[in-house]
Amino acid sequence: MIGYVTLGTNDLARGAKFYDAIAAELGTARMMEFDSFIAWGTPGGAPGIGLTKPFDGNAASVGNGVMVALDAKDEAQVHRLHDIALANGGTCEGPPGPRGDGGFYAAYFRDPDGNKLNAFVMAG
């Protein structure tokens, strides 16, 4: 149902560095790029992420309660994505580890603009 999610940025170059590194770990790359917008993903594949300067010209701000979840292939990749995020200007919102009793394993982080993401895997 979801084709892509777009997050706002006030510094597209800084955000691009962060998402280029995250996308590389997930085995994808930029699929679309304009002066004020970049999208990462695989055409015809899983949903992608777009990063944009707001169209209205106002400053980008973080949506309270909004989060993008990145589907990792295993717990090791959850750790790598968390490490990559922090090494590229992100901040920790919860270290990698199990959450609850249902086999959900996740790490939470924010991008350089403060947008919240997580990397997760469900125990099979």
Secondary structure as UniProt FT lines:
FT   STRAND          4..8
FT   HELIX           12..25
FT   TURN            26..27
FT   STRAND          29..34
FT   TURN            35..36
FT   STRAND          37..41
FT   TURN            43..44
FT   STRAND          48..52
FT   TURN            55..56
FT   TURN            64..65
FT   STRAND          67..71
FT   HELIX           75..87
FT   TURN            88..89
FT   STRAND          91..99
FT   TURN            100..103
FT   STRAND          104..110
FT   TURN            112..113
FT   STRAND          116..122
//
